[in-house]
Amino acid sequence: MKRLILIIALLVGTLGTARANEPLVADLSKHLVAITTGFAGTDVLLFGAVDGEGEVVVVVRGPAKAEIVRRKDRKAGIWINTGSAQVESAPSFYRVASTKPLAEIAPVAVLDRHQIGLDHLDLSIDTKDSGADGTAYRDALIRLKQKKGLYGEAVQQIGFMSHRLFRTEIHFPANVPVGTYLVEVYLIQGGDVISAQTTPLVISKIGIGADLFDFAHQQAAAYGLIAIMLAAASGWLAAAAFKK
Amino acid sequence: MQIYLPIAEMSVNVFLILGLGGGVGFMSGLFGVGGGFLMTPLLIFLGIPPAVAVGTEAAQIVASSVSGVLAHWRRGNVDIKMGLILTMGGFVGSFGGVELFKWLRGMGQVDLVIALCYVVFLGIVGGMMFIESIQSLVQSHRAGEAGVARKKLHQHTWIHGLPFKIRFRRSKLYISAILPLSLGLLVGVLAAIMGVGGGFIMVPAMIYLLGMPTSVVVGTSLFQIIFVTANSTFLHATRNFTVDVVLALLLLLGGVIGAQVGAKMSVRLKGEQLRVLLALIVLLVCVKLGIDLITTPTEMFTLGAGGKH
């Protein structure tokens, strides 16, 4: 028992000192984004403070998913999907914010290692299409995701206040995929990551919409029958209401 | 006001969807058509995933057909026996259609097949309707009260030599059951793939192919559409998870009101004029989809869900 208390005391002690010297602290204005019936996109505020010099980079990643990218080609006068590429795992959402342009902050190797920036994402694209190479598919995937508002167009600016405090707004559009997101905050000094912090952010459907989605997927037969009955009943009602 | 569609997984403007339902409902009331052939492409233009547009539209057609069939039922303009046989064929067809849809979706060709079906069938039906209605407009202008040459009730061809003949009292027909069965099957496949009721194919086929009297054609077509689209709604819901009830209800709400207004308006217009207008709309949708297929797209690449379902 005494030993346990000692261990706890030690643990608390080390944690306490670590926190005091932490060069980077950051948090989100909320850790849960609820997609309700009225959901039309939202902003989450990320704020924090650094101790000492350095640049701050924030990376927001949605849960990774497999994707298929298809390419059209003209066949007999019409445009048909002819080639395709499998993307093993692409973040469903990706956005980077930084206090300075990425190239000025860290060398390519560091950006690659932490997958910071669209150019440094490891997507592992597998294509057997002779008409286009992996790079074309990679660019297409990023372009299409950007068009949907799921990948950031450019690196977003982070503002410093009084050299220590920083804040940035992360925008999530209405079509944001659900899941557990990771918000990574890096403190970079002289081209090296000297401190990093990862905060989870849960995006989840809440309320009637979520219940409907779960019901439609788990009890598909019952959902289908209810949809039919609802449709038939409203058709009947409409005819009865307008009957003279 | 935005509303989040739980199955389509996107948010849409409520009034836009209500207006769309109302507009298409107005057309369907005016022309006496289901309107699925307008609604499904319009939903896709709005950015609703094609699979969800097709699945949801099936549910909406159930409602509009129930609402439409009741008036015909009261007047006794439904050939139940014919309707049931068409439905049997239609059930098999919609099973096949939904499976085909699922398979094409996996292959990444579903959008193409939907568009091709639309171009081909809308082109044929719209073109025929346009020529026929222009001719009758010209005739009614010229002939005045001279009267139209009476057609024979039936023309006997090889079709009447087919076995399994059944008597359809209401339609005054004695034909092989194979005919309505295969017609139902074909329309069932198309309805499941195109997200339509198939009335625009069924009605001319009933008149010209089966030789049914025009008085019972619309009622009987609506009667069988209820069951066939109910079946494809169920299958899309269970096999593809693509029926969005929120979207369907919004479309219904607008559609019901629009259809009533349209039906009132239609009394004031002449039948031939209505048919020319409808033919033009059908051809317009056909041409628009056709142009999209042949013009060079601005984006050569598309994203498909990878192993999501």
Boltz contact constraints between the chains, C-beta under 6 A:
constraints:
  - contact:
      token1: [A, 37]
      token2: [B, 4]
      max_distance: 6.0
  - contact:
      token1: [A, 39]
      token2: [B, 4]
      max_distance: 6.0
  - contact:
      token1: [A, 40]
      token2: [B, 2]
      max_distance: 6.0
  - contact:
      token1: [A, 40]
      token2: [B, 11]
      max_distance: 6.0
  - contact:
      token1: [A, 66]
      token2: [B, 306]
      max_distance: 6.0
  - contact:
      token1: [A, 66]
      token2: [B, 307]
      max_distance: 6.0
  - contact:
      token1: [A, 67]
      token2: [B, 306]
      max_distance: 6.0
  - contact:
      token1: [A, 68]
      token2: [B, 304]
      max_distance: 6.0
  - contact:
      token1: [A, 68]
      token2: [B, 306]
      max_distance: 6.0
  - contact:
      token1: [A, 69]
      token2: [B, 301]
      max_distance: 6.0
  - contact:
      token1: [A, 70]
      token2: [B, 108]
      max_distance: 6.0
  - contact:
      token1: [A, 70]
      token2: [B, 302]
      max_distance: 6.0
  - contact:
      token1: [A, 70]
      token2: [B, 304]
      max_distance: 6.0
  - contact:
      token1: [A, 71]
      token2: [B, 300]
      max_distance: 6.0
  - contact:
      token1: [A, 71]
      token2: [B, 301]
      max_distance: 6.0
  - contact:
      token1: [A, 72]
      token2: [B, 300]
      max_distance: 6.0
  - contact:
      token1: [A, 77]
      token2: [B, 294]
      max_distance: 6.0
  - contact:
      token1: [A, 78]
      token2: [B, 293]
      max_distance: 6.0
  - contact:
      token1: [A, 78]
      token2: [B, 294]
      max_distance: 6.0
  - contact:
      token1: [A, 79]
      token2: [B, 297]
      max_distance: 6.0
  - contact:
      token1: [A, 80]
      token2: [B, 112]
      max_distance: 6.0
  - contact:
      token1: [A, 81]
      token2: [B, 108]
      max_distance: 6.0
  - contact:
      token1: [A, 140]
      token2: [B, 301]
      max_distance: 6.0
  - contact:
      token1: [A, 144]
      token2: [B, 303]
      max_distance: 6.0
  - contact:
      token1: [A, 174]
      token2: [B, 11]
      max_distance: 6.0
  - contact:
      token1: [A, 175]
      token2: [B, 10]
      max_distance: 6.0
  - contact:
      token1: [A, 209]
      token2: [B, 4]
      max_distance: 6.0
  - contact:
      token1: [A, 209]
      token2: [B, 6]
      max_distance: 6.0
  - contact:
      token1: [A, 212]
      token2: [B, 6]
      max_distance: 6.0
  - contact:
      token1: [A, 213]
      token2: [B, 6]
      max_distance: 6.0
  - contact:
      token1: [A, 216]
      token2: [B, 7]
      max_distance: 6.0
  - contact:
      token1: [A, 216]
      token2: [B, 241]
      max_distance: 6.0
  - contact:
      token1: [A, 217]
      token2: [B, 241]
      max_distance: 6.0
  - contact:
      token1: [A, 220]
      token2: [B, 237]
      max_distance: 6.0
  - contact:
      token1: [A, 220]
      token2: [B, 238]
      max_distance: 6.0
  - contact:
      token1: [A, 221]
      token2: [B, 238]
      max_distance: 6.0
  - contact:
      token1: [A, 223]
      token2: [B, 237]
      max_distance: 6.0
  - contact:
      token1: [A, 224]
      token2: [B, 234]
      max_distance: 6.0
  - contact:
      token1: [A, 224]
      token2: [B, 237]
      max_distance: 6.0
  - contact:
      token1: [A, 224]
      token2: [B, 238]
      max_distance: 6.0
  - contact:
      token1: [A, 227]
      token2: [B, 59]
      max_distance: 6.0
  - contact:
      token1: [A, 227]
      token2: [B, 233]
      max_distance: 6.0
  - contact:
      token1: [A, 227]
      token2: [B, 243]
      max_distance: 6.0
  - contact:
      token1: [A, 227]
      token2: [B, 245]
      max_distance: 6.0
  - contact:
      token1: [A, 228]
      token2: [B, 62]
      max_distance: 6.0
  - contact:
      token1: [A, 228]
      token2: [B, 230]
      max_distance: 6.0
  - contact:
      token1: [A, 228]
      token2: [B, 233]
      max_distance: 6.0
  - contact:
      token1: [A, 231]
      token2: [B, 59]
      max_distance: 6.0
  - contact:
      token1: [A, 231]
      token2: [B, 62]
      max_distance: 6.0
  - contact:
      token1: [A, 231]
      token2: [B, 63]
      max_distance: 6.0
  - contact:
      token1: [A, 232]
      token2: [B, 62]
      max_distance: 6.0
  - contact:
      token1: [A, 232]
      token2: [B, 66]
      max_distance: 6.0
  - contact:
      token1: [A, 234]
      token2: [B, 63]
      max_distance: 6.0
  - contact:
      token1: [A, 234]
      token2: [B, 252]
      max_distance: 6.0
  - contact:
      token1: [A, 235]
      token2: [B, 63]
      max_distance: 6.0
  - contact:
      token1: [A, 235]
      token2: [B, 66]
      max_distance: 6.0
  - contact:
      token1: [A, 235]
      token2: [B, 67]
      max_distance: 6.0
  - contact:
      token1: [A, 236]
      token2: [B, 66]
      max_distance: 6.0
  - contact:
      token1: [A, 238]
      token2: [B, 67]
      max_distance: 6.0
  - contact:
      token1: [A, 238]
      token2: [B, 256]
      max_distance: 6.0
  - contact:
      token1: [A, 239]
      token2: [B, 67]
      max_distance: 6.0
  - contact:
      token1: [A, 239]
      token2: [B, 70]
      max_distance: 6.0
  - contact:
      token1: [A, 242]
      token2: [B, 260]
      max_distance: 6.0
